[in-house]
Amino acid sequence: MTRRILELLASGQASTRTELSELLGAAPSTVSFAVTKLLDYGLVTEEGTMSSTGGRPRKVLRLGGGDGYAVAAELGGRHAHVGVVHPGGGLTDVSTVPFATADGPQASLPGLVETLESLAERNGRESLRGVGLCLPGPVDVEPGLVTLPARMPGWNRFPVRDWLQERFGVPVAIENDANCMAVGEHSVRPAGQRQAIMVKAGTGIGAGVIADGRLYRGGSGAAGEITHVRVEAAHDIPCSCGNTGCLETVASGAALVRILRERGLEVTSTEDVVRLAGDADPEATRAVRQAGRYLGMVLAANVNFFNPDAVYLGGILSTLEPFVAAVRSQLYEGCHPLVTEHLVIERAGLGADAGLVGAGQFALQRALAHALQSVAGTHP
């Protein structure tokens, strides 16, 4: 329970014993005992009070060493989104820097390390608690590796986490982009939205699942891999996974580039597709709307099965209203009325920063777990 308490405090979802008790579904006495242990270890501090709707004012809980922070990066195909993430989800020093993912980790990571180190120096290197990395491919979290990525040549099984840990000397967390976005977005959502699906629709498609307020990874960490669900409209179009007919081949940014090129438009990237659709180009708008329908069809099956409180849409395609409208329409059409009665379907509130916030949260949680293990002498 102590580790879960640290996660909730780090993400900003809770700041009092009462809130912790409600979110954990645990007795106040049990929560109070765990908090007392964390106070004794110095991992949590108690400061000030906040007004309540009745009874005594509540003491506010904060992470110990409140000046600590994490540096984080979200990797794209040609750029990296970087910033500083503070306990509670605060984000500062955000910028975008060149990053050539296709050059492989050993060629591209050193430059990213320099960028993150400069952020750490600017914010006080002694207060750096962790490093978070958000990756556009499947991640095996336990060993800290990317596994069989479709668009990351040279990254397969490269020990990214250990490589970064050696250079920074602090705990490092790596995660796939959809999971980072799910955790980041969940941290700023109402506490009542405890079941959610976060979809990243960009050059590729991915999804992160929040179940009972926590990231759900599945048996082998591959929960949310909707991109390789077969759809009838894809027929036998080959997919990057080696199969044919996957959702990715008709609904992703990469698919839209291929489709529009086949129709004679000059596009080379997902950004080109978004620009054309944003300028109301009829071919681009039609293709984007159809991609949203295909994604909505696959999502409908998942939403019917899972019955979430919310579906959040992120990634560059989510900036296009025709795409979002098509997904929303398909969900209402394909789901049972009881499932959609109170379903929230909207763009990620954090926008392009959702993955960055999530990566930083993972890093802070990993740092806290290490601290708890060292001071308690037990596994967190």
Disulfide bonds with the S-S distance in Angstrom:
none
